[in-house]
Amino acid sequence: MPFYTPLLLLVLMSLDMKPAPIQFRKQMIAAESFESVGVFDVNNDQKLDLVSGAFWYEGPLFVKRHVVAQPRRFGEYYDDFSTVPMDVDGDGWIDFITGGWNDNSVNWRKNPGNGEAEWKEYKIGETGNIETTRAWDIDGDGTLEIVPNNPGKPLRIFKLILDAAGKGSGKFQVYQLWDTQGHGLGFGDINGDGRGDLVLNTGWLEAPKNPFVDKWIFHQEFNLQSASIPVIITDVNGDGKNDCIAGKGHDYGLDWYEQKIDPAGKRSWLKHPIDPFNSQYHTMAWEDLDNDGKKELITGKRYRAHNEKDPGSFDPIGLYYFQWNGESFSKQVISYGPFGEGKGTGIYFEVVDLRGTGRRDIIVAGKDGLYVFFNEG
């Protein structure tokens, strides 16, 4: 038997060690088919609650259910494609922003503050069909703007108007940044100038110094097809340039696009596959699940995204996280299987520490039900 010094043994062990997969405990919350879930303190009791579709679920157990309002239904779809928390009217109670494909408008629902009354809906603005909505700080003033994805329609941003005390006034100012957008939307600094740019499915919009005054410049440098919302903007390989991670919302494929700049300063994008074997990667998150200081990609299948019309629609349903190992992404399965066993992401989900454990849990809605995956480390 060969003799190893303790130091050499540690080195050999470290070369062979792989991080243990994160353990998740799956808990079903409801069998509803709403596709969006938000996480925020509804009743100001300092405990996080879940808000999804017609109901909110009281934390920390998420068993007691309260009515929000009944979203309008069109076939299998509800016009409830986001749950963006925001105190819109500055009354100290968190409201949320939503909207859907058929209503052609982005709306907000007012938290009544008593835990029981119906949440009234108010229109923010006309948009055209909404894939989903996200909130990003476009102008860097510390307040999030509302950014709906409206394929084939102008890219409009809705900015909450604050009162003299810096609280929400219940009103929004609309700004049109570009004349048309496609399926897919992301936000991040592409060119390293410190300003947040917007990624569309066919290129990216360079942010000017004054984003709601000056003109944005479009760079048609790639085609992400029917891309995810969001497209993640991050420096995947640590070379100092931000890259893009995009799923295909209605087909097979999940890829990252490496930003390259040649000696002449010309930018190009090199496509790297992450997972070509699963379909309907419609949404995703970029969060540190294992508290190692490095973020993981969390995504999965949007079950019945176009009902039975998408490639791979009848494949098993899955929820996954992907870890960057320095050369490529490695896939870890959180949930996988046929309907009733596997679980997907819906269209808008959250990654939040629900219990104060210091570990982020995953909260997912969808036509396959509302679930929490508790991160057990």
C-alpha positions as CSV (number, residue, x, y, z in Angstrom):
1,M,0.0,0.0,0.0
2,P,1.5,3.4,-1.0
3,F,2.3,5.9,1.8
4,Y,0.8,9.3,1.6
5,T,1.7,12.3,3.7
6,P,-1.4,14.0,5.2
7,L,-0.9,17.0,3.0
8,L,-0.7,14.9,-0.2
9,L,-3.7,13.0,0.9
10,L,-5.7,16.2,1.3
11,V,-4.6,17.3,-2.2
12,L,-5.6,14.0,-3.8
13,M,-9.0,14.1,-2.0
14,S,-9.6,17.7,-3.2
15,L,-8.9,16.7,-6.8
16,D,-11.5,14.0,-6.6
17,M,-14.2,15.8,-4.5
18,K,-17.3,17.1,-6.1
19,P,-19.8,19.3,-4.3
20,A,-22.7,17.3,-2.9
21,P,-26.0,18.2,-4.5
22,I,-28.2,20.5,-2.5
23,Q,-31.1,18.7,-0.8
24,F,-34.6,20.2,-1.3
25,R,-37.8,19.3,0.5
26,K,-40.8,19.5,-1.7
27,Q,-44.1,20.9,-0.3
28,M,-47.3,21.3,-2.2
29,I,-49.1,24.5,-1.4
30,A,-52.1,24.4,-3.8
31,A,-53.4,22.5,-6.9
32,E,-54.2,25.8,-8.7
33,S,-53.0,26.4,-12.2
34,F,-51.9,30.0,-11.9
35,E,-48.5,30.5,-13.5
36,S,-47.0,33.2,-11.3
37,V,-46.1,33.5,-7.7
38,G,-44.7,36.4,-5.7
39,V,-43.2,36.4,-2.2
40,F,-43.7,39.4,0.2
41,D,-45.2,40.4,3.5
42,V,-48.9,40.9,2.7
43,N,-50.2,41.6,6.2
44,N,-47.2,43.4,7.8
45,D,-46.7,40.7,10.4
46,Q,-42.9,40.5,9.5
47,K,-43.5,37.1,7.9
48,L,-43.2,36.3,4.2
49,D,-46.4,35.2,2.4
50,L,-47.0,33.7,-1.0
51,V,-49.2,35.5,-3.5
52,S,-50.4,33.5,-6.6
53,G,-53.3,34.2,-8.8
54,A,-56.6,34.4,-6.9
55,F,-55.1,33.7,-3.4
56,W,-52.4,34.6,-0.9
57,Y,-51.0,32.0,1.5
58,E,-50.1,33.1,5.0
59,G,-46.6,32.5,6.2
60,P,-44.8,30.8,7.7
61,L,-46.8,27.6,7.2
62,F,-48.6,28.7,3.9
63,V,-51.7,26.7,4.9
64,K,-54.1,29.5,5.6
65,R,-55.5,30.8,2.3
66,H,-57.0,34.2,1.7
67,V,-58.7,35.6,-1.5
68,V,-57.0,38.2,-3.6
69,A,-59.3,38.5,-6.6
70,Q,-60.2,36.2,-9.6
71,P,-57.9,36.9,-12.6
72,R,-59.6,36.8,-15.9
73,R,-59.3,33.4,-17.6
74,F,-58.9,32.7,-21.3
75,G,-58.9,29.0,-22.0
76,E,-56.0,27.5,-20.0
77,Y,-54.5,30.9,-19.3
78,Y,-55.1,33.5,-16.6
79,D,-54.2,37.1,-17.3
80,D,-51.8,37.0,-14.4
81,F,-48.3,36.6,-15.8
82,S,-46.3,38.3,-13.0
83,T,-46.5,39.1,-9.3
84,V,-44.1,42.1,-8.9
85,P,-44.3,43.4,-5.3
86,M,-44.4,47.2,-4.9
87,D,-46.0,49.7,-2.6
88,V,-47.6,51.5,-5.5
89,D,-49.7,54.0,-3.6
90,G,-47.4,54.6,-0.6
91,D,-49.8,53.5,2.1
92,G,-47.3,51.1,3.7
93,W,-49.0,47.9,2.3
94,I,-47.3,46.0,-0.5
95,D,-49.3,45.8,-3.7
96,F,-48.3,43.9,-6.8
97,I,-48.1,44.4,-10.6
98,T,-49.4,41.9,-13.1
99,G,-50.9,41.6,-16.6
100,G,-51.4,39.0,-19.2
101,W,-51.6,38.1,-22.8
102,N,-55.2,38.9,-23.5
103,D,-55.8,42.1,-21.6
104,N,-53.2,44.0,-23.5
105,S,-52.4,46.1,-20.4
106,V,-50.2,46.1,-17.3
107,N,-52.1,46.5,-14.1
108,W,-51.6,46.7,-10.3
109,R,-53.7,45.2,-7.5
110,K,-54.1,47.2,-4.3
111,N,-53.5,45.5,-1.0
112,P,-56.6,46.4,1.0
113,G,-54.6,46.1,4.3
114,N,-57.1,44.0,6.2
115,G,-56.2,40.6,4.9
116,E,-59.6,39.7,3.7
117,A,-61.1,42.3,1.2
118,E,-60.7,41.8,-2.5
119,W,-57.7,43.5,-4.1
120,K,-58.9,46.1,-6.5
121,E,-57.2,46.3,-9.9
122,Y,-56.0,49.5,-11.5
123,K,-54.6,49.9,-15.0
124,I,-51.0,51.2,-15.3
125,G,-51.0,51.4,-19.1
126,E,-51.7,49.8,-22.5
127,T,-49.0,47.5,-23.7
128,G,-50.2,44.9,-26.1
129,N,-49.9,41.2,-25.3
130,I,-47.8,40.6,-22.3
131,E,-45.5,37.5,-22.1
132,T,-44.6,38.5,-18.5
133,T,-43.3,41.6,-16.6
134,R,-40.1,42.3,-14.7
135,A,-38.9,45.1,-12.5
136,W,-35.4,46.6,-13.0
137,D,-33.8,49.9,-11.9
138,I,-33.4,51.3,-15.4
139,D,-32.1,54.8,-14.4
140,G,-30.1,53.8,-11.3
141,D,-32.1,56.0,-8.9
142,G,-32.8,53.1,-6.5
143,T,-36.5,52.7,-7.5
144,L,-37.5,49.8,-9.7
145,E,-39.2,50.4,-13.1
146,I,-41.8,48.1,-14.6
147,V,-40.7,46.4,-17.8
148,P,-43.3,44.3,-19.6
149,N,-42.2,42.0,-22.5
150,N,-44.6,42.6,-25.4
151,P,-43.6,40.7,-28.5
152,G,-44.1,42.7,-31.7
153,K,-44.9,45.9,-29.7
154,P,-42.9,48.9,-28.6
155,L,-40.6,48.6,-25.6
156,R,-42.2,50.8,-23.0
157,I,-41.0,51.4,-19.4
158,F,-43.4,52.4,-16.6
159,K,-41.8,54.5,-13.9
160,L,-43.6,55.0,-10.6
161,I,-44.1,58.6,-9.8
162,L,-43.1,59.4,-6.2
163,D,-44.7,62.1,-4.0
164,A,-42.8,64.7,-2.0
165,A,-42.1,62.2,0.8
166,G,-40.5,59.7,-1.7
167,K,-43.5,57.3,-1.5
168,G,-45.5,55.9,-4.4
169,S,-48.3,58.1,-5.7
170,G,-50.3,55.4,-7.4
171,K,-49.4,56.8,-10.8
172,F,-46.8,55.9,-13.4
173,Q,-45.0,57.8,-16.2
174,V,-44.5,55.8,-19.4
175,Y,-41.4,56.0,-21.6
176,Q,-41.0,54.3,-25.0
177,L,-37.4,53.3,-25.4
178,W,-37.6,51.3,-28.7
179,D,-40.1,50.8,-31.5
180,T,-40.4,47.0,-31.3
181,Q,-39.4,44.0,-29.2
182,G,-39.6,40.2,-29.5
183,H,-40.0,37.2,-27.2
184,G,-37.3,37.6,-24.5
185,L,-35.9,40.4,-22.4
186,G,-32.9,40.9,-20.1
187,F,-31.2,43.8,-18.2
188,G,-27.5,44.3,-17.4
189,D,-24.3,46.1,-18.3
190,I,-23.2,44.7,-21.7
191,N,-20.4,47.1,-22.6
192,G,-18.9,47.8,-19.2
193,D,-19.8,51.5,-19.0
194,G,-21.6,51.1,-15.7
195,R,-25.1,51.5,-17.1
196,G,-27.8,48.9,-17.4
197,D,-28.5,47.9,-21.0
198,L,-31.6,46.0,-22.3
199,V,-31.2,42.7,-24.1
200,L,-33.9,41.8,-26.7
201,N,-34.1,38.5,-28.6
202,T,-32.3,40.0,-31.7
203,G,-29.7,42.2,-30.0
204,W,-29.2,44.7,-27.2
205,L,-30.1,48.3,-26.5
206,E,-27.2,50.4,-25.3
207,A,-28.3,52.7,-22.4
208,P,-27.5,56.4,-22.8
209,K,-26.4,58.6,-19.9
210,N,-30.0,59.8,-19.4
211,P,-32.1,56.8,-20.2
212,F,-35.5,58.5,-20.2
213,V,-34.3,61.5,-22.2
214,D,-31.6,60.4,-24.7
215,K,-31.8,57.8,-27.5
216,W,-30.9,54.2,-26.9
217,I,-28.7,52.5,-29.5
218,F,-29.6,49.1,-30.9
219,H,-26.8,46.5,-31.6
220,Q,-28.2,43.7,-33.7
221,E,-25.5,41.1,-32.8
222,F,-27.3,37.8,-32.1
223,N,-30.6,36.0,-32.4
224,L,-31.9,34.3,-29.3
225,Q,-35.1,33.2,-31.0
226,S,-38.1,32.9,-28.6
227,A,-35.9,33.6,-25.6
228,S,-36.5,33.4,-21.9
229,I,-37.7,36.2,-19.7
230,P,-35.4,37.1,-18.2
231,V,-32.2,36.6,-20.2
232,I,-29.5,36.5,-17.5
233,I,-26.7,39.0,-18.0
234,T,-23.6,38.0,-16.0
235,D,-19.8,37.3,-16.4
236,V,-20.1,33.5,-16.7
237,N,-16.4,32.7,-17.3
238,G,-14.8,35.5,-15.2
239,D,-13.0,37.2,-18.1
240,G,-14.4,40.7,-17.2
241,K,-17.0,40.8,-19.9
242,N,-20.7,40.1,-19.2
243,D,-22.3,37.2,-21.1
244,C,-25.9,36.2,-21.7
245,I,-27.7,33.1,-20.6
246,A,-30.9,32.4,-22.5
247,G,-33.4,29.6,-22.6
248,K,-35.8,28.9,-25.4
249,G,-39.3,29.5,-24.1
250,H,-41.1,27.4,-26.7
251,D,-38.5,24.9,-28.0
252,Y,-35.6,22.8,-26.9
253,G,-32.5,24.5,-25.7
254,L,-30.7,26.4,-22.9
255,D,-27.5,28.2,-23.9
256,W,-25.0,30.8,-22.8
257,Y,-23.5,33.3,-25.2
258,E,-19.9,34.3,-24.5
259,Q,-19.1,37.9,-25.3
260,K,-16.0,38.2,-27.4
261,I,-14.1,41.4,-28.5
262,D,-11.5,41.2,-31.2
263,P,-8.3,43.4,-31.3
264,A,-10.2,45.9,-33.5
265,G,-12.9,46.3,-30.8
266,K,-15.6,44.4,-32.7
267,R,-18.0,42.5,-30.4
268,S,-19.3,38.9,-31.2
269,W,-21.1,36.2,-29.3
270,L,-20.0,32.5,-29.1
271,K,-22.9,30.2,-28.3
272,H,-22.3,27.4,-25.8
273,P,-25.0,24.8,-25.1
274,I,-26.0,24.2,-21.5
275,D,-28.9,21.8,-22.0
276,P,-30.2,21.0,-25.4
277,F,-32.3,18.1,-24.2
278,N,-35.2,19.9,-22.5
279,S,-37.7,22.3,-23.8
280,Q,-39.8,25.4,-22.6
281,Y,-37.1,27.1,-20.5
282,H,-39.3,30.2,-20.3
283,T,-38.0,31.8,-17.1
284,M,-34.9,31.5,-14.9
285,A,-33.1,33.0,-11.9
286,W,-29.5,33.6,-11.0
287,E,-29.0,33.1,-7.2
288,D,-26.5,31.6,-4.8
289,L,-28.2,28.4,-3.5
290,D,-25.4,26.9,-1.6
291,N,-23.9,30.0,0.0
292,D,-20.5,29.5,-1.6
293,G,-20.4,33.0,-3.0
294,K,-21.1,31.8,-6.5
295,K,-24.5,32.0,-8.1
296,E,-26.4,29.1,-9.7
297,L,-28.7,29.1,-12.6
298,I,-32.2,28.0,-11.6
299,T,-34.7,27.1,-14.3
300,G,-37.0,24.4,-15.6
301,K,-39.9,23.6,-17.9
302,R,-42.9,25.9,-18.2
303,Y,-45.5,23.1,-18.2
304,R,-47.9,23.5,-21.2
305,A,-46.4,26.8,-22.2
306,H,-48.3,26.7,-25.4
307,N,-50.5,23.8,-24.3
308,E,-49.5,20.9,-26.6
309,K,-48.1,23.1,-29.4
310,D,-44.5,23.4,-28.3
311,P,-41.8,20.8,-29.2
312,G,-41.2,18.6,-26.1
313,S,-44.6,19.5,-24.6
314,F,-45.3,15.9,-23.7
315,D,-41.8,15.3,-22.2
316,P,-41.4,14.9,-18.4
317,I,-41.5,18.1,-16.4
318,G,-38.3,19.2,-14.6
319,L,-36.9,21.8,-12.2
320,Y,-33.1,22.1,-12.2
321,Y,-30.1,24.1,-11.0
322,F,-26.9,24.5,-13.0
323,Q,-23.4,25.1,-11.5
324,W,-20.6,26.7,-13.3
325,N,-17.5,24.5,-12.8
326,G,-15.0,26.8,-14.5
327,E,-15.4,25.3,-17.9
328,S,-19.1,24.4,-18.3
329,F,-22.4,24.1,-16.5
330,S,-23.2,20.9,-14.6
331,K,-26.9,20.1,-14.1
332,Q,-28.5,19.1,-10.9
333,V,-32.1,17.8,-10.8
334,I,-34.4,19.3,-8.1
335,S,-37.6,17.6,-9.4
336,Y,-38.3,15.5,-12.5
337,G,-41.0,13.2,-13.8
338,P,-44.4,13.0,-15.4
339,F,-47.2,15.4,-14.4
340,G,-48.0,14.9,-10.7
341,E,-44.4,13.9,-9.9
342,G,-42.1,16.4,-11.6
343,K,-42.5,20.1,-11.2
344,G,-41.8,23.0,-13.6
345,T,-41.3,26.8,-13.2
346,G,-44.4,28.4,-14.5
347,I,-43.8,31.9,-15.9
348,Y,-42.7,33.9,-12.9
349,F,-41.1,32.3,-9.7
350,E,-39.1,33.4,-6.7
351,V,-35.9,32.3,-5.0
352,V,-36.1,33.6,-1.4
353,D,-35.1,32.5,2.1
354,L,-38.6,31.9,3.5
355,R,-37.6,30.6,7.0
356,G,-34.6,32.7,7.9
357,T,-32.2,29.8,7.6
358,G,-29.7,31.7,5.5
359,R,-30.6,29.3,2.6
360,R,-32.7,30.4,-0.4
361,D,-35.8,28.3,-1.1
362,I,-37.5,28.0,-4.5
363,I,-41.2,28.9,-4.9
364,V,-42.8,27.9,-8.2
365,A,-46.3,28.1,-9.6
366,G,-47.6,26.8,-12.9
367,K,-50.3,24.8,-14.5
368,D,-48.9,21.9,-12.5
369,G,-49.6,23.5,-9.1
370,L,-48.0,25.8,-6.5
371,Y,-45.0,24.3,-4.6
372,V,-42.2,25.3,-2.3
373,F,-38.9,23.6,-2.5
374,F,-37.3,24.1,0.9
375,N,-33.5,24.3,0.7
376,E,-32.1,22.0,3.3
377,G,-28.5,22.5,2.4
